[in-house]
Amino acid sequence: MRAILLMFLCVGGIGPIAFNPDQGWRGIVPLHSTRLDVERLIGPPNKPNGSMYDPGALDPTVARVFVEYSPGYCTKDRKGGYNVPQGTVIQIAVTWADQRDFSELQIDVSGFEKSRDSEIPEIVYYSKMEEGISYTVEEGKLKSTHYFSTKKSSHLKCPRN
């Protein structure tokens, strides 16, 4: 029974257990995937040209997915962001409907930076910037997983000044 549960967790949806920064969430990888890739996987956003998605039948453990897209290549007027084509995925935030005890997921958080929310002390963040992932845990439950650019993609950042 335990092996079946573990297989469901790894394959079925609570993707952070088997996280690989080169695979992102369900193959959607920040700075590599596009809006077309996202919509091919999940379907259209909740609002036309929006960034919020309801994965529906794809994954019942997911309540919603927010995807930030690039407005386009760096320009002298645009500060920050990434030098990638318009519509390229910048980051993904997956909010879990099936919120599980974080400790039960057996995620190895060694090497992660742990911090508390400044306004809501029950919220704890585990972040690993070099691998492009962070977990939001509230009262011991995994609330969301954020996927963003890895440290090896820092050369794509637009100048800030």
CNS distance restraints for C-alpha pairs under 8 A (distance, minus, plus):
assign (resid   1 and name CA) (resid   5 and name CA) 6.31 0.50 0.50
assign (resid   2 and name CA) (resid   6 and name CA) 6.12 0.50 0.50
assign (resid   3 and name CA) (resid   7 and name CA) 6.09 0.50 0.50
assign (resid   4 and name CA) (resid   8 and name CA) 6.22 0.50 0.50
assign (resid   5 and name CA) (resid   9 and name CA) 6.26 0.50 0.50
assign (resid   6 and name CA) (resid  10 and name CA) 6.19 0.50 0.50
assign (resid   7 and name CA) (resid  11 and name CA) 5.90 0.50 0.50
assign (resid   7 and name CA) (resid  12 and name CA) 7.42 0.50 0.50
assign (resid   8 and name CA) (resid  12 and name CA) 4.62 0.50 0.50
assign (resid   8 and name CA) (resid  13 and name CA) 7.29 0.50 0.50
assign (resid   9 and name CA) (resid  13 and name CA) 6.09 0.50 0.50
assign (resid   9 and name CA) (resid  14 and name CA) 5.40 0.50 0.50
assign (resid   9 and name CA) (resid  15 and name CA) 7.04 0.50 0.50
assign (resid   9 and name CA) (resid  17 and name CA) 7.28 0.50 0.50
assign (resid  10 and name CA) (resid  14 and name CA) 6.61 0.50 0.50
assign (resid  10 and name CA) (resid  15 and name CA) 6.00 0.50 0.50
assign (resid  10 and name CA) (resid  16 and name CA) 7.91 0.50 0.50
assign (resid  10 and name CA) (resid  17 and name CA) 5.93 0.50 0.50
assign (resid  10 and name CA) (resid  18 and name CA) 5.84 0.50 0.50
assign (resid  11 and name CA) (resid  15 and name CA) 7.05 0.50 0.50
assign (resid  12 and name CA) (resid  59 and name CA) 7.48 0.50 0.50
assign (resid  13 and name CA) (resid  59 and name CA) 6.06 0.50 0.50
assign (resid  13 and name CA) (resid  60 and name CA) 7.95 0.50 0.50
assign (resid  13 and name CA) (resid  61 and name CA) 6.21 0.50 0.50
assign (resid  13 and name CA) (resid  62 and name CA) 7.55 0.50 0.50
assign (resid  14 and name CA) (resid  61 and name CA) 6.86 0.50 0.50
assign (resid  14 and name CA) (resid  96 and name CA) 7.85 0.50 0.50
assign (resid  15 and name CA) (resid  19 and name CA) 6.41 0.50 0.50
assign (resid  15 and name CA) (resid  25 and name CA) 6.95 0.50 0.50
assign (resid  15 and name CA) (resid  26 and name CA) 7.62 0.50 0.50
assign (resid  16 and name CA) (resid 107 and name CA) 7.58 0.50 0.50
assign (resid  16 and name CA) (resid 145 and name CA) 7.24 0.50 0.50
assign (resid  17 and name CA) (resid 105 and name CA) 6.61 0.50 0.50
assign (resid  17 and name CA) (resid 106 and name CA) 7.31 0.50 0.50
assign (resid  17 and name CA) (resid 107 and name CA) 5.79 0.50 0.50
assign (resid  19 and name CA) (resid  23 and name CA) 7.55 0.50 0.50
assign (resid  19 and name CA) (resid  24 and name CA) 7.27 0.50 0.50
assign (resid  19 and name CA) (resid  25 and name CA) 7.94 0.50 0.50
assign (resid  20 and name CA) (resid  24 and name CA) 6.46 0.50 0.50
assign (resid  21 and name CA) (resid  29 and name CA) 7.82 0.50 0.50
assign (resid  21 and name CA) (resid 131 and name CA) 5.62 0.50 0.50
assign (resid  21 and name CA) (resid 132 and name CA) 6.46 0.50 0.50
assign (resid  21 and name CA) (resid 133 and name CA) 7.54 0.50 0.50
assign (resid  21 and name CA) (resid 150 and name CA) 7.30 0.50 0.50
assign (resid  22 and name CA) (resid  29 and name CA) 6.81 0.50 0.50
assign (resid  23 and name CA) (resid  27 and name CA) 4.92 0.50 0.50
assign (resid  23 and name CA) (resid  28 and name CA) 6.79 0.50 0.50
assign (resid  23 and name CA) (resid  29 and name CA) 5.94 0.50 0.50
assign (resid  24 and name CA) (resid  28 and name CA) 5.27 0.50 0.50
assign (resid  24 and name CA) (resid  29 and name CA) 4.39 0.50 0.50
assign (resid  24 and name CA) (resid  30 and name CA) 6.96 0.50 0.50
assign (resid  24 and name CA) (resid 147 and name CA) 6.49 0.50 0.50
assign (resid  25 and name CA) (resid  29 and name CA) 6.71 0.50 0.50
assign (resid  25 and name CA) (resid  92 and name CA) 7.78 0.50 0.50
assign (resid  25 and name CA) (resid 147 and name CA) 7.23 0.50 0.50
assign (resid  28 and name CA) (resid  32 and name CA) 7.82 0.50 0.50
assign (resid  28 and name CA) (resid  33 and name CA) 5.60 0.50 0.50
assign (resid  28 and name CA) (resid  37 and name CA) 7.15 0.50 0.50
assign (resid  28 and name CA) (resid  38 and name CA) 6.68 0.50 0.50
assign (resid  28 and name CA) (resid  89 and name CA) 7.96 0.50 0.50
assign (resid  29 and name CA) (resid  33 and name CA) 5.31 0.50 0.50
assign (resid  29 and name CA) (resid  89 and name CA) 7.16 0.50 0.50
assign (resid  29 and name CA) (resid 147 and name CA) 7.93 0.50 0.50
assign (resid  30 and name CA) (resid  88 and name CA) 7.61 0.50 0.50
assign (resid  30 and name CA) (resid  89 and name CA) 4.97 0.50 0.50
assign (resid  30 and name CA) (resid  90 and name CA) 4.94 0.50 0.50
assign (resid  30 and name CA) (resid  91 and name CA) 5.43 0.50 0.50
assign (resid  30 and name CA) (resid  92 and name CA) 7.33 0.50 0.50
assign (resid  30 and name CA) (resid 147 and name CA) 7.06 0.50 0.50
assign (resid  30 and name CA) (resid 148 and name CA) 5.59 0.50 0.50
assign (resid  30 and name CA) (resid 149 and name CA) 5.53 0.50 0.50
assign (resid  31 and name CA) (resid  84 and name CA) 7.03 0.50 0.50
assign (resid  31 and name CA) (resid  88 and name CA) 6.03 0.50 0.50
assign (resid  31 and name CA) (resid  89 and name CA) 5.51 0.50 0.50
assign (resid  31 and name CA) (resid  90 and name CA) 5.52 0.50 0.50
assign (resid  31 and name CA) (resid 149 and name CA) 6.50 0.50 0.50
assign (resid  31 and name CA) (resid 153 and name CA) 7.98 0.50 0.50
assign (resid  32 and name CA) (resid  88 and name CA) 6.72 0.50 0.50
assign (resid  32 and name CA) (resid  89 and name CA) 6.84 0.50 0.50
assign (resid  33 and name CA) (resid  37 and name CA) 6.02 0.50 0.50
assign (resid  33 and name CA) (resid  38 and name CA) 7.47 0.50 0.50
assign (resid  33 and name CA) (resid  88 and name CA) 5.88 0.50 0.50
assign (resid  33 and name CA) (resid  89 and name CA) 5.57 0.50 0.50
assign (resid  34 and name CA) (resid  38 and name CA) 6.47 0.50 0.50
assign (resid  34 and name CA) (resid  69 and name CA) 7.91 0.50 0.50
assign (resid  34 and name CA) (resid  87 and name CA) 5.59 0.50 0.50
assign (resid  34 and name CA) (resid  88 and name CA) 4.31 0.50 0.50
assign (resid  34 and name CA) (resid  89 and name CA) 5.39 0.50 0.50
assign (resid  35 and name CA) (resid  39 and name CA) 6.11 0.50 0.50
assign (resid  35 and name CA) (resid  69 and name CA) 7.38 0.50 0.50
assign (resid  35 and name CA) (resid  87 and name CA) 5.43 0.50 0.50
assign (resid  35 and name CA) (resid  88 and name CA) 6.35 0.50 0.50
assign (resid  35 and name CA) (resid  89 and name CA) 6.71 0.50 0.50
assign (resid  36 and name CA) (resid  40 and name CA) 5.94 0.50 0.50
assign (resid  37 and name CA) (resid  41 and name CA) 6.34 0.50 0.50
assign (resid  38 and name CA) (resid  42 and name CA) 5.95 0.50 0.50
assign (resid  38 and name CA) (resid  43 and name CA) 7.28 0.50 0.50
assign (resid  39 and name CA) (resid  43 and name CA) 4.31 0.50 0.50
assign (resid  39 and name CA) (resid  44 and name CA) 5.28 0.50 0.50
assign (resid  39 and name CA) (resid  45 and name CA) 7.43 0.50 0.50
assign (resid  42 and name CA) (resid  53 and name CA) 7.23 0.50 0.50
assign (resid  42 and name CA) (resid  54 and name CA) 7.55 0.50 0.50
assign (resid  42 and name CA) (resid  55 and name CA) 5.43 0.50 0.50
assign (resid  42 and name CA) (resid  58 and name CA) 6.93 0.50 0.50
assign (resid  43 and name CA) (resid  53 and name CA) 7.76 0.50 0.50
assign (resid  43 and name CA) (resid  55 and name CA) 7.54 0.50 0.50
assign (resid  44 and name CA) (resid  48 and name CA) 7.56 0.50 0.50
assign (resid  44 and name CA) (resid  53 and name CA) 7.08 0.50 0.50
assign (resid  45 and name CA) (resid  49 and name CA) 6.88 0.50 0.50
assign (resid  45 and name CA) (resid  50 and name CA) 5.55 0.50 0.50
assign (resid  45 and name CA) (resid  51 and name CA) 6.12 0.50 0.50
assign (resid  45 and name CA) (resid  52 and name CA) 5.52 0.50 0.50
assign (resid  45 and name CA) (resid  53 and name CA) 4.62 0.50 0.50
assign (resid  45 and name CA) (resid  54 and name CA) 7.25 0.50 0.50
assign (resid  46 and name CA) (resid  50 and name CA) 6.66 0.50 0.50
assign (resid  46 and name CA) (resid  51 and name CA) 7.76 0.50 0.50
assign (resid  46 and name CA) (resid  52 and name CA) 5.82 0.50 0.50
assign (resid  46 and name CA) (resid  53 and name CA) 5.51 0.50 0.50
assign (resid  46 and name CA) (resid  54 and name CA) 6.84 0.50 0.50
assign (resid  47 and name CA) (resid  51 and name CA) 7.86 0.50 0.50
assign (resid  47 and name CA) (resid  52 and name CA) 7.55 0.50 0.50
assign (resid  51 and name CA) (resid  66 and name CA) 5.54 0.50 0.50
assign (resid  51 and name CA) (resid  67 and name CA) 5.13 0.50 0.50
assign (resid  51 and name CA) (resid  68 and name CA) 6.29 0.50 0.50
assign (resid  51 and name CA) (resid  69 and name CA) 7.74 0.50 0.50
assign (resid  52 and name CA) (resid  64 and name CA) 6.98 0.50 0.50
assign (resid  52 and name CA) (resid  65 and name CA) 5.80 0.50 0.50
assign (resid  52 and name CA) (resid  66 and name CA) 4.54 0.50 0.50
assign (resid  52 and name CA) (resid  67 and name CA) 6.53 0.50 0.50
assign (resid  53 and name CA) (resid  64 and name CA) 5.72 0.50 0.50
assign (resid  53 and name CA) (resid  65 and name CA) 5.04 0.50 0.50
assign (resid  53 and name CA) (resid  66 and name CA) 6.24 0.50 0.50
assign (resid  53 and name CA) (resid  67 and name CA) 7.99 0.50 0.50
assign (resid  54 and name CA) (resid  63 and name CA) 6.75 0.50 0.50
assign (resid  54 and name CA) (resid  64 and name CA) 4.92 0.50 0.50
assign (resid  54 and name CA) (resid  65 and name CA) 6.42 0.50 0.50
assign (resid  55 and name CA) (resid  59 and name CA) 6.04 0.50 0.50
assign (resid  55 and name CA) (resid  60 and name CA) 7.53 0.50 0.50
assign (resid  55 and name CA) (resid  62 and name CA) 6.78 0.50 0.50
assign (resid  55 and name CA) (resid  63 and name CA) 7.40 0.50 0.50
assign (resid  55 and name CA) (resid  64 and name CA) 6.45 0.50 0.50
assign (resid  55 and name CA) (resid  65 and name CA) 7.16 0.50 0.50
assign (resid  56 and name CA) (resid  60 and name CA) 6.29 0.50 0.50
assign (resid  60 and name CA) (resid  97 and name CA) 7.35 0.50 0.50
assign (resid  60 and name CA) (resid  98 and name CA) 7.76 0.50 0.50
assign (resid  61 and name CA) (resid  96 and name CA) 5.88 0.50 0.50
assign (resid  61 and name CA) (resid  97 and name CA) 5.09 0.50 0.50
assign (resid  61 and name CA) (resid  98 and name CA) 4.65 0.50 0.50
assign (resid  61 and name CA) (resid  99 and name CA) 7.92 0.50 0.50
assign (resid  62 and name CA) (resid  94 and name CA) 6.91 0.50 0.50
assign (resid  62 and name CA) (resid  95 and name CA) 6.05 0.50 0.50
assign (resid  62 and name CA) (resid  96 and name CA) 4.43 0.50 0.50
assign (resid  62 and name CA) (resid  97 and name CA) 4.92 0.50 0.50
assign (resid  62 and name CA) (resid  98 and name CA) 6.75 0.50 0.50
assign (resid  63 and name CA) (resid  94 and name CA) 7.77 0.50 0.50
assign (resid  63 and name CA) (resid  95 and name CA) 5.58 0.50 0.50
assign (resid  63 and name CA) (resid  96 and name CA) 5.24 0.50 0.50
assign (resid  63 and name CA) (resid  97 and name CA) 4.42 0.50 0.50
assign (resid  63 and name CA) (resid  98 and name CA) 7.88 0.50 0.50
assign (resid  64 and name CA) (resid  94 and name CA) 6.16 0.50 0.50
assign (resid  64 and name CA) (resid  95 and name CA) 5.41 0.50 0.50
assign (resid  64 and name CA) (resid  96 and name CA) 7.19 0.50 0.50
assign (resid  64 and name CA) (resid  97 and name CA) 7.93 0.50 0.50
assign (resid  65 and name CA) (resid  92 and name CA) 6.98 0.50 0.50
assign (resid  65 and name CA) (resid  93 and name CA) 5.72 0.50 0.50
assign (resid  65 and name CA) (resid  94 and name CA) 4.65 0.50 0.50
assign (resid  65 and name CA) (resid  95 and name CA) 6.29 0.50 0.50
assign (resid  66 and name CA) (resid  92 and name CA) 5.75 0.50 0.50
assign (resid  66 and name CA) (resid  93 and name CA) 5.08 0.50 0.50
assign (resid  66 and name CA) (resid  94 and name CA) 6.55 0.50 0.50
assign (resid  67 and name CA) (resid  89 and name CA) 6.69 0.50 0.50
assign (resid  67 and name CA) (resid  90 and name CA) 7.41 0.50 0.50
assign (resid  67 and name CA) (resid  91 and name CA) 5.85 0.50 0.50
assign (resid  67 and name CA) (resid  92 and name CA) 4.60 0.50 0.50
assign (resid  67 and name CA) (resid  93 and name CA) 6.48 0.50 0.50
assign (resid  68 and name CA) (resid  89 and name CA) 5.96 0.50 0.50
assign (resid  68 and name CA) (resid  90 and name CA) 5.36 0.50 0.50
assign (resid  68 and name CA) (resid  91 and name CA) 5.28 0.50 0.50
assign (resid  68 and name CA) (resid  92 and name CA) 6.50 0.50 0.50
assign (resid  69 and name CA) (resid  86 and name CA) 7.20 0.50 0.50
assign (resid  69 and name CA) (resid  87 and name CA) 5.12 0.50 0.50
assign (resid  69 and name CA) (resid  88 and name CA) 5.34 0.50 0.50
assign (resid  69 and name CA) (resid  89 and name CA) 4.61 0.50 0.50
assign (resid  69 and name CA) (resid  90 and name CA) 5.27 0.50 0.50
assign (resid  69 and name CA) (resid  91 and name CA) 7.35 0.50 0.50
assign (resid  70 and name CA) (resid  81 and name CA) 7.31 0.50 0.50
assign (resid  70 and name CA) (resid  82 and name CA) 7.09 0.50 0.50
assign (resid  70 and name CA) (resid  84 and name CA) 6.89 0.50 0.50
assign (resid  70 and name CA) (resid  85 and name CA) 6.81 0.50 0.50
assign (resid  70 and name CA) (resid  86 and name CA) 5.07 0.50 0.50
assign (resid  70 and name CA) (resid  87 and name CA) 5.31 0.50 0.50
assign (resid  70 and name CA) (resid  88 and name CA) 5.26 0.50 0.50
assign (resid  70 and name CA) (resid  89 and name CA) 6.38 0.50 0.50
assign (resid  70 and name CA) (resid  90 and name CA) 6.03 0.50 0.50
assign (resid  71 and name CA) (resid  85 and name CA) 7.49 0.50 0.50
assign (resid  71 and name CA) (resid  86 and name CA) 4.76 0.50 0.50
assign (resid  71 and name CA) (resid  87 and name CA) 6.55 0.50 0.50
assign (resid  72 and name CA) (resid  82 and name CA) 7.92 0.50 0.50
assign (resid  72 and name CA) (resid  83 and name CA) 6.96 0.50 0.50
assign (resid  72 and name CA) (resid  84 and name CA) 5.94 0.50 0.50
assign (resid  72 and name CA) (resid  85 and name CA) 4.67 0.50 0.50
assign (resid  72 and name CA) (resid  86 and name CA) 3.73 0.50 0.50
assign (resid  72 and name CA) (resid  87 and name CA) 7.16 0.50 0.50
assign (resid  72 and name CA) (resid  88 and name CA) 7.98 0.50 0.50
assign (resid  73 and name CA) (resid  82 and name CA) 6.87 0.50 0.50
assign (resid  73 and name CA) (resid  83 and name CA) 4.43 0.50 0.50
assign (resid  73 and name CA) (resid  84 and name CA) 5.06 0.50 0.50
assign (resid  73 and name CA) (resid  85 and name CA) 5.49 0.50 0.50
assign (resid  73 and name CA) (resid  86 and name CA) 6.86 0.50 0.50
assign (resid  74 and name CA) (resid  78 and name CA) 6.23 0.50 0.50
assign (resid  74 and name CA) (resid  79 and name CA) 7.73 0.50 0.50
assign (resid  74 and name CA) (resid  80 and name CA) 7.97 0.50 0.50
assign (resid  74 and name CA) (resid  81 and name CA) 7.43 0.50 0.50
assign (resid  74 and name CA) (resid  82 and name CA) 6.63 0.50 0.50
assign (resid  74 and name CA) (resid  83 and name CA) 4.96 0.50 0.50
assign (resid  74 and name CA) (resid  84 and name CA) 7.68 0.50 0.50
assign (resid  74 and name CA) (resid 158 and name CA) 5.56 0.50 0.50
assign (resid  74 and name CA) (resid 159 and name CA) 7.96 0.50 0.50
assign (resid  75 and name CA) (resid  79 and name CA) 7.81 0.50 0.50
assign (resid  79 and name CA) (resid 158 and name CA) 6.69 0.50 0.50
assign (resid  79 and name CA) (resid 159 and name CA) 6.27 0.50 0.50
assign (resid  79 and name CA) (resid 160 and name CA) 4.67 0.50 0.50
assign (resid  79 and name CA) (resid 161 and name CA) 6.53 0.50 0.50
assign (resid  80 and name CA) (resid 157 and name CA) 6.84 0.50 0.50
assign (resid  80 and name CA) (resid 158 and name CA) 5.01 0.50 0.50
assign (resid  80 and name CA) (resid 159 and name CA) 5.85 0.50 0.50
assign (resid  80 and name CA) (resid 160 and name CA) 4.86 0.50 0.50
assign (resid  81 and name CA) (resid 157 and name CA) 5.92 0.50 0.50
assign (resid  81 and name CA) (resid 158 and name CA) 5.46 0.50 0.50
assign (resid  82 and name CA) (resid  90 and name CA) 7.85 0.50 0.50
assign (resid  82 and name CA) (resid 156 and name CA) 5.37 0.50 0.50
assign (resid  82 and name CA) (resid 157 and name CA) 4.34 0.50 0.50
assign (resid  82 and name CA) (resid 158 and name CA) 5.07 0.50 0.50
assign (resid  83 and name CA) (resid 156 and name CA) 5.24 0.50 0.50
assign (resid  83 and name CA) (resid 157 and name CA) 6.03 0.50 0.50
assign (resid  83 and name CA) (resid 158 and name CA) 5.76 0.50 0.50
assign (resid  84 and name CA) (resid  88 and name CA) 6.55 0.50 0.50
assign (resid  84 and name CA) (resid 156 and name CA) 7.31 0.50 0.50
assign (resid  90 and name CA) (resid 148 and name CA) 6.40 0.50 0.50
assign (resid  90 and name CA) (resid 149 and name CA) 6.94 0.50 0.50
assign (resid  91 and name CA) (resid 146 and name CA) 7.23 0.50 0.50
assign (resid  91 and name CA) (resid 147 and name CA) 5.59 0.50 0.50
assign (resid  91 and name CA) (resid 148 and name CA) 4.45 0.50 0.50
assign (resid  91 and name CA) (resid 149 and name CA) 7.02 0.50 0.50
assign (resid  92 and name CA) (resid 146 and name CA) 5.63 0.50 0.50
assign (resid  92 and name CA) (resid 147 and name CA) 5.05 0.50 0.50
assign (resid  92 and name CA) (resid 148 and name CA) 6.53 0.50 0.50
assign (resid  93 and name CA) (resid 144 and name CA) 6.77 0.50 0.50
assign (resid  93 and name CA) (resid 145 and name CA) 5.81 0.50 0.50
assign (resid  93 and name CA) (resid 146 and name CA) 4.40 0.50 0.50
assign (resid  93 and name CA) (resid 147 and name CA) 6.41 0.50 0.50
assign (resid  94 and name CA) (resid 144 and name CA) 5.36 0.50 0.50
assign (resid  94 and name CA) (resid 145 and name CA) 5.22 0.50 0.50
assign (resid  94 and name CA) (resid 146 and name CA) 6.29 0.50 0.50
assign (resid  95 and name CA) (resid 143 and name CA) 5.94 0.50 0.50
assign (resid  95 and name CA) (resid 144 and name CA) 4.31 0.50 0.50
assign (resid  95 and name CA) (resid 145 and name CA) 6.69 0.50 0.50
assign (resid  96 and name CA) (resid 142 and name CA) 7.39 0.50 0.50
assign (resid  96 and name CA) (resid 143 and name CA) 5.68 0.50 0.50
assign (resid  96 and name CA) (resid 144 and name CA) 5.69 0.50 0.50
assign (resid  99 and name CA) (resid 141 and name CA) 5.85 0.50 0.50
assign (resid  99 and name CA) (resid 142 and name CA) 5.57 0.50 0.50
assign (resid  99 and name CA) (resid 143 and name CA) 6.07 0.50 0.50
assign (resid 100 and name CA) (resid 104 and name CA) 7.27 0.50 0.50
assign (resid 100 and name CA) (resid 105 and name CA) 7.53 0.50 0.50
assign (resid 100 and name CA) (resid 141 and name CA) 5.31 0.50 0.50
assign (resid 100 and name CA) (resid 142 and name CA) 5.80 0.50 0.50
assign (resid 101 and name CA) (resid 105 and name CA) 6.92 0.50 0.50
assign (resid 101 and name CA) (resid 140 and name CA) 5.65 0.50 0.50
assign (resid 101 and name CA) (resid 141 and name CA) 4.45 0.50 0.50
assign (resid 101 and name CA) (resid 142 and name CA) 6.30 0.50 0.50
assign (resid 102 and name CA) (resid 106 and name CA) 7.34 0.50 0.50
assign (resid 102 and name CA) (resid 107 and name CA) 7.67 0.50 0.50
assign (resid 102 and name CA) (resid 137 and name CA) 7.02 0.50 0.50
assign (resid 102 and name CA) (resid 140 and name CA) 5.77 0.50 0.50
assign (resid 102 and name CA) (resid 141 and name CA) 5.20 0.50 0.50
assign (resid 102 and name CA) (resid 142 and name CA) 5.22 0.50 0.50
assign (resid 103 and name CA) (resid 107 and name CA) 7.40 0.50 0.50
assign (resid 103 and name CA) (resid 140 and name CA) 7.46 0.50 0.50
assign (resid 109 and name CA) (resid 126 and name CA) 7.16 0.50 0.50
assign (resid 111 and name CA) (resid 128 and name CA) 6.96 0.50 0.50
assign (resid 112 and name CA) (resid 126 and name CA) 5.68 0.50 0.50
assign (resid 112 and name CA) (resid 127 and name CA) 5.14 0.50 0.50
assign (resid 112 and name CA) (resid 128 and name CA) 4.80 0.50 0.50
assign (resid 113 and name CA) (resid 125 and name CA) 7.79 0.50 0.50
assign (resid 113 and name CA) (resid 126 and name CA) 5.51 0.50 0.50
assign (resid 113 and name CA) (resid 127 and name CA) 5.09 0.50 0.50
assign (resid 113 and name CA) (resid 128 and name CA) 6.30 0.50 0.50
assign (resid 114 and name CA) (resid 124 and name CA) 6.93 0.50 0.50
assign (resid 114 and name CA) (resid 125 and name CA) 5.63 0.50 0.50
assign (resid 114 and name CA) (resid 126 and name CA) 4.67 0.50 0.50
assign (resid 114 and name CA) (resid 127 and name CA) 6.60 0.50 0.50
assign (resid 115 and name CA) (resid 124 and name CA) 5.73 0.50 0.50
assign (resid 115 and name CA) (resid 125 and name CA) 5.23 0.50 0.50
assign (resid 115 and name CA) (resid 126 and name CA) 6.70 0.50 0.50
assign (resid 116 and name CA) (resid 120 and name CA) 7.77 0.50 0.50
assign (resid 116 and name CA) (resid 121 and name CA) 5.90 0.50 0.50
assign (resid 116 and name CA) (resid 122 and name CA) 7.56 0.50 0.50
assign (resid 116 and name CA) (resid 123 and name CA) 5.90 0.50 0.50
assign (resid 116 and name CA) (resid 124 and name CA) 4.51 0.50 0.50
assign (resid 116 and name CA) (resid 125 and name CA) 6.12 0.50 0.50
assign (resid 117 and name CA) (resid 121 and name CA) 5.50 0.50 0.50
assign (resid 117 and name CA) (resid 122 and name CA) 7.53 0.50 0.50
assign (resid 117 and name CA) (resid 123 and name CA) 5.50 0.50 0.50
assign (resid 117 and name CA) (resid 124 and name CA) 6.20 0.50 0.50
assign (resid 117 and name CA) (resid 125 and name CA) 7.42 0.50 0.50
assign (resid 122 and name CA) (resid 138 and name CA) 5.53 0.50 0.50
assign (resid 122 and name CA) (resid 139 and name CA) 5.41 0.50 0.50
assign (resid 123 and name CA) (resid 136 and name CA) 6.85 0.50 0.50
assign (resid 123 and name CA) (resid 137 and name CA) 5.61 0.50 0.50
assign (resid 123 and name CA) (resid 138 and name CA) 4.36 0.50 0.50
assign (resid 123 and name CA) (resid 139 and name CA) 6.62 0.50 0.50
assign (resid 124 and name CA) (resid 136 and name CA) 6.00 0.50 0.50
assign (resid 124 and name CA) (resid 137 and name CA) 5.16 0.50 0.50
assign (resid 124 and name CA) (resid 138 and name CA) 6.31 0.50 0.50
assign (resid 125 and name CA) (resid 134 and name CA) 6.78 0.50 0.50
assign (resid 125 and name CA) (resid 135 and name CA) 5.65 0.50 0.50
assign (resid 125 and name CA) (resid 136 and name CA) 4.80 0.50 0.50
assign (resid 125 and name CA) (resid 137 and name CA) 6.23 0.50 0.50
assign (resid 126 and name CA) (resid 134 and name CA) 5.38 0.50 0.50
assign (resid 126 and name CA) (resid 135 and name CA) 5.14 0.50 0.50
assign (resid 126 and name CA) (resid 136 and name CA) 6.73 0.50 0.50
assign (resid 127 and name CA) (resid 132 and name CA) 7.99 0.50 0.50
assign (resid 127 and name CA) (resid 133 and name CA) 6.00 0.50 0.50
assign (resid 127 and name CA) (resid 134 and name CA) 4.10 0.50 0.50
assign (resid 127 and name CA) (resid 135 and name CA) 6.48 0.50 0.50
assign (resid 128 and name CA) (resid 132 and name CA) 6.17 0.50 0.50
assign (resid 128 and name CA) (resid 133 and name CA) 5.60 0.50 0.50
assign (resid 128 and name CA) (resid 134 and name CA) 6.18 0.50 0.50
assign (resid 129 and name CA) (resid 133 and name CA) 6.48 0.50 0.50
assign (resid 129 and name CA) (resid 134 and name CA) 7.76 0.50 0.50
assign (resid 129 and name CA) (resid 150 and name CA) 6.54 0.50 0.50
assign (resid 129 and name CA) (resid 151 and name CA) 6.59 0.50 0.50
assign (resid 130 and name CA) (resid 150 and name CA) 5.12 0.50 0.50
assign (resid 130 and name CA) (resid 151 and name CA) 4.34 0.50 0.50
assign (resid 130 and name CA) (resid 152 and name CA) 7.30 0.50 0.50
assign (resid 131 and name CA) (resid 149 and name CA) 7.67 0.50 0.50
assign (resid 131 and name CA) (resid 150 and name CA) 4.88 0.50 0.50
assign (resid 131 and name CA) (resid 151 and name CA) 6.60 0.50 0.50
assign (resid 132 and name CA) (resid 146 and name CA) 7.96 0.50 0.50
assign (resid 132 and name CA) (resid 147 and name CA) 5.55 0.50 0.50
assign (resid 132 and name CA) (resid 148 and name CA) 4.65 0.50 0.50
assign (resid 132 and name CA) (resid 149 and name CA) 5.12 0.50 0.50
assign (resid 132 and name CA) (resid 150 and name CA) 4.40 0.50 0.50
assign (resid 132 and name CA) (resid 151 and name CA) 7.20 0.50 0.50
assign (resid 133 and name CA) (resid 145 and name CA) 7.17 0.50 0.50
assign (resid 133 and name CA) (resid 146 and name CA) 5.55 0.50 0.50
assign (resid 133 and name CA) (resid 147 and name CA) 4.69 0.50 0.50
assign (resid 133 and name CA) (resid 148 and name CA) 6.21 0.50 0.50
assign (resid 134 and name CA) (resid 145 and name CA) 5.81 0.50 0.50
assign (resid 134 and name CA) (resid 146 and name CA) 5.14 0.50 0.50
assign (resid 134 and name CA) (resid 147 and name CA) 6.76 0.50 0.50
assign (resid 135 and name CA) (resid 142 and name CA) 7.07 0.50 0.50
assign (resid 135 and name CA) (resid 143 and name CA) 7.69 0.50 0.50
assign (resid 135 and name CA) (resid 144 and name CA) 5.94 0.50 0.50
assign (resid 135 and name CA) (resid 145 and name CA) 4.63 0.50 0.50
assign (resid 135 and name CA) (resid 146 and name CA) 6.36 0.50 0.50
assign (resid 136 and name CA) (resid 142 and name CA) 6.10 0.50 0.50
assign (resid 136 and name CA) (resid 143 and name CA) 5.56 0.50 0.50
assign (resid 136 and name CA) (resid 144 and name CA) 5.19 0.50 0.50
assign (resid 136 and name CA) (resid 145 and name CA) 6.32 0.50 0.50
assign (resid 137 and name CA) (resid 141 and name CA) 5.29 0.50 0.50
assign (resid 137 and name CA) (resid 142 and name CA) 4.53 0.50 0.50
assign (resid 137 and name CA) (resid 143 and name CA) 5.49 0.50 0.50
assign (resid 137 and name CA) (resid 144 and name CA) 7.27 0.50 0.50
assign (resid 138 and name CA) (resid 142 and name CA) 6.57 0.50 0.50
assign (resid 138 and name CA) (resid 143 and name CA) 6.41 0.50 0.50
assign (resid 149 and name CA) (resid 153 and name CA) 6.19 0.50 0.50
assign (resid 149 and name CA) (resid 154 and name CA) 7.77 0.50 0.50
assign (resid 150 and name CA) (resid 154 and name CA) 7.28 0.50 0.50
assign (resid 153 and name CA) (resid 157 and name CA) 7.70 0.50 0.50
